[in-house]
């Protein structure tokens, strides 16, 4: 019998290796024979084989065919006896036990003998049969083992072949994988190279775009700077045109004032007067564009055309004025002295002089003038000071004639005007730095130092009369700020006044010229309230009172009061303004000037509107400082104004024109009620410097 492990291994191998049907049948047959070898001789009366019984067995064993077969059988029998010794012994023991058992039964002797002989025969037969079966089984087992070895060898060869095929497949797969990896590496290297080329290309394109953008930006900046330069040049030209236009227009006004028969002048030059209005509108349009910051070359050309036209008209006016004056002088020789008097009454001091000459031909002292009633129209002490100022101004302006008449110095005069007008127009109490900058620019100009005009450098000392010209021009420009700026923006008066007083400290001639121009533009600062002379026309008289005539028409009362108010506010602001530095211990004007003016105007016969307006402005601007300085004495002035001066002003005020009087009365009542005068609006502190 084969061991169980052998059967299991064989079963597993057969499961792993499929066999044909014959091999399966043989295997089944071998297993049956193997099982038959381990069976006893008789099991429950059944021998080996299907349905085999004891009766069917031969009593004698089968005969061998030949001796060889017998010998072989004997040999096999011996081997079978050895291999099955244990089994037979046990079987014999069992049989003997059974036989002994059977002998114990009460049977006949013949039957027992036959049975005994039969059992012996059966035993011999069983042994022989078992021997033959064992031999067949061993042969079959050897054959099966040989077959199994062949199968295993074939299976081994097949497995080795499959392993070699699998190895070849793996090698091929590895080769394909390596080839694919190599292709991927090559492709990646290719795309890396392509990307590098694209990156370099994009970098070059980006650098090119940046370069073009920088060039474009640089070109735009250059173009912008060029446009700014051109715009600045155009603005400078427009400013030059504006200065020249004002100069020419002033010449026209001077020519009109110089004319002895203005009506005839206006009649003969009616067309030119109409053109002058159109020219004025055109030039105002150009100036408005400049304020808006948009100035084109056409505007500059428009300004050139306006200047050329006004030059032509100015020449015609001057020629016509000379012609009219000459005609009047020739036709009225007998009235030569009277004509001279009429030409003299254009200015306020000359007006008073004419009054004095007409009333007192042989007396010139102030006492005789007082006797003739001049003290009702002008304070004579103030008037004498005014005469000195006007004389100083005329001599100063006369010394500038060589520069004014030199056409080759036209550009120099324009530069002087620009150096003065630009910083003066920009004065405002914005900050300490702003005020200091404007003062430094103006003071450097008057000292003859170099100043900046746009992109150029300029010095007034480059001409012998340059500093004097700038000094007079600056004084005139500061005074004009009262009309142009302070009349509409009262709070601007203190910044302008502060710089004006500071310059007065440093340049005394500037202060004298400033005061002279103030009194020329506003004779009420003297104060002087002149009457109308006999034979004097209304136009001439109004001009003496500082009214302006435009196109032969006198300005309205509201506009006149607004202009005079601007001059008075600026002058009163100068009285109380704190200058930047104090080279002299005394103020050039000071509070004493305010006291003097109030005392002088209270001694004159009041005039409608103008007296109440100017007194109110002086009290409103400088009243708080006057009250602080003079105390009880100033309160007496206020009581006198309420009790005596205000009723006199009300008497000369027509019905419907009491606005200034009512405002003055309300102000005085509030001051007397509270005992205080509030400081003016816009007054800056000393820290502004």
Long-range contacts (C-beta under 8 A, 24 or more apart in sequence): 1-34, 1-37, 1-38, 2-34, 2-141, 10-148, 13-148, 13-151, 13-152, 17-151, 17-155, 23-147, 26-140, 26-144, 27-144, 29-140, 30-137, 30-140, 30-141, 30-144, 33-133, 33-136, 33-137, 33-140, 34-137, 36-133, 37-130, 37-133, 37-134, 37-137, 38-87, 40-91, 40-94, 41-91, 41-95, 41-122, 41-123, 41-126, 42-122, 47-126, 48-129, 48-133, 54-118, 54-122, 57-122, 57-125, 58-125, 59-117, 59-118, 59-121, 60-121, 60-125, 61-121, 61-124, 61-125, 61-128, 62-128, 73-128, 73-131, 73-132, 76-131, 76-132, 76-134, 76-135, 77-127, 77-128, 77-131, 79-131, 79-134, 79-135, 80-127, 80-130, 80-131, 80-134, 80-135, 81-127, 81-131, 83-134, 84-127, 84-130, 84-134, 88-127, 91-123, 91-126, 92-123, 95-119, 95-123, 229-455, 231-295, 232-454, 232-455, 234-295, 234-296, 234-297, 234-299, 234-300, 235-290, 235-295, 236-418, 236-454, 237-300, 237-303, 238-286, 238-287, 238-290, 238-295, 238-299, 238-300, 238-303, 239-418, 239-421, 239-422, 240-414, 240-418, 241-283, 241-286, 241-300, 241-303, 241-304, 241-306, 241-307, 242-283, 242-287, 243-414, 243-417, 243-418, 243-421, 244-307, 244-414, 245-283, 245-306, 245-307, 245-310, 248-307, 248-310, 248-311, 248-314, 249-310, 251-314, 251-317, 251-318, 252-276, 252-310, 252-313, 252-314, 252-317, 255-314, 255-317, 255-318, 255-321, 256-317, 256-321, 256-549, 257-346, 257-543, 258-321, 258-325, 258-343, 259-320, 259-321, 259-324, 259-325, 260-324, 260-325, 260-328, 260-339, 260-342, 260-343, 261-324, 261-328, 262-539, 262-552, 264-324, 265-317, 265-320, 265-321, 265-324, 266-552, 268-320, 268-324, 269-313, 269-316, 269-317, 269-320, 272-313, 272-316, 272-317, 273-551, 275-309, 275-313, 276-310, 276-313, 277-551, 279-306, 279-309, 279-310, 279-313, 282-306, 338-535, 342-536, 342-540, 345-533, 345-536, 345-540, 345-544, 346-540, 346-543, 346-544, 347-390, 347-520, 347-544, 348-386, 348-519, 348-520, 348-523, 348-526, 348-528, 348-530, 348-544, 349-383, 349-386, 349-387, 349-390, 351-530, 351-533, 351-544, 352-377, 352-378, 352-383, 352-528, 352-530, 354-533, 355-530, 355-531, 355-533, 358-533, 358-534, 375-603, 375-604, 376-604, 376-605, 377-528, 377-529, 377-530, 377-531, 377-604, 377-605, 378-526, 378-527, 378-528, 378-529, 378-530, 378-604, 379-526, 379-527, 379-528, 379-600, 379-603, 379-604, 382-526, 382-527, 382-528, 382-596, 382-600, 383-526, 383-528, 386-519, 386-526, 386-528, 389-512, 389-515, 389-516, 389-519, 390-516, 390-519, 390-520, 392-512, 392-513, 392-516, 393-513, 393-516, 393-517, 393-520, 396-468, 396-472, 396-509, 396-513, 397-472, 399-465, 399-468, 400-465, 400-468, 400-469, 400-472, 402-465, 403-463, 403-465, 403-466, 403-469, 409-463, 412-462, 412-463, 412-466, 413-469, 415-453, 415-458, 416-460, 416-466, 416-469, 416-470, 416-473, 417-473, 418-453, 419-445, 419-451, 419-453, 419-458, 419-460, 419-470, 420-445, 420-470, 420-473, 420-474, 420-477, 421-477, 422-453, 424-474, 424-477, 424-478, 424-481, 424-496, 427-481, 427-492, 427-495, 427-496, 427-499, 428-492, 428-495, 429-492, 429-494, 429-495, 429-682, 429-684, 429-688, 432-687, 432-688, 432-689, 435-495, 435-498, 435-499, 435-580, 435-688, 435-689, 436-580, 436-689, 438-499, 439-499, 439-502, 439-503, 439-580, 442-474, 442-499, 442-503, 443-503, 443-506, 443-507, 445-470, 445-474, 446-470, 446-471, 446-474, 446-503, 446-506, 446-507, 446-510, 471-507, 471-509, 471-510, 471-513, 472-513, 474-503, 474-510, 475-510, 475-513, 475-514, 475-516, 475-517, 476-513, 476-517, 478-514, 478-517, 479-514, 479-517, 479-518, 479-521, 479-567, 479-570, 480-521, 481-570, 482-518, 482-521, 482-522, 482-563, 482-566, 482-567, 482-568, 482-569, 482-570, 482-571, 483-521, 483-563, 483-566, 483-567, 484-566, 485-566, 486-566, 486-567, 486-569, 486-570, 487-562, 487-563, 487-565, 487-566, 487-569, 488-562, 488-566, 490-569, 490-681, 490-682, 491-681, 491-682, 492-682, 493-569, 493-570, 493-572, 493-573, 493-621, 493-682, 494-573, 494-577, 494-680, 494-682, 494-683, 494-684, 495-684, 495-688, 496-570, 496-573, 497-570, 497-573, 497-574, 497-577, 498-577, 498-578, 498-579, 498-580, 498-684, 498-688, 498-689, 499-580, 500-574, 500-577, 501-574, 501-577, 501-579, 501-587, 501-588, 501-589, 502-579, 502-580, 502-581, 504-579, 504-588, 505-579, 505-580, 505-581, 505-582, 505-583, 505-584, 505-588, 506-581, 506-583, 508-588, 511-588, 518-567, 518-571, 521-546, 521-567, 522-546, 522-564, 522-567, 522-568, 522-571, 524-564, 524-568, 524-601, 524-610, 524-614, 525-567, 525-568, 525-571, 525-597, 526-600, 527-597, 527-600, 527-601, 527-604, 527-614, 529-604, 529-605, 529-606, 529-607, 529-610, 529-611, 557-609, 561-609, 561-610, 561-613, 561-660, 564-610, 564-613, 564-614, 565-613, 565-614, 565-617, 568-613, 568-614, 568-617, 568-618, 569-617, 569-621, 572-617, 572-618, 572-621, 572-622, 573-621, 573-680, 575-621, 575-622, 575-625, 576-621, 576-622, 576-625, 576-683, 578-686, 578-689, 580-689, 591-622, 591-625, 591-626, 591-629, 591-630, 594-618, 594-622, 594-625, 594-626, 595-626, 595-630, 595-634, 598-626, 598-637, 599-637, 602-637, 602-640, 602-641, 602-645, 605-648, 605-652, 606-645, 606-648, 606-649, 606-652, 607-652, 608-652, 608-653, 608-654, 608-657, 609-653, 609-657, 609-660, 611-649, 612-649, 612-653, 612-660, 612-661, 612-663, 612-664, 613-660, 615-641, 615-645, 615-664, 616-660, 616-663, 616-664, 616-667, 619-667, 619-668, 619-671, 619-677, 620-667, 620-680, 621-680, 623-671, 623-677, 624-676, 624-677, 624-678, 624-679, 624-680, 627-676, 627-677, 638-668, 638-671, 638-672, 639-672, 641-668, 642-668, 642-669, 642-672
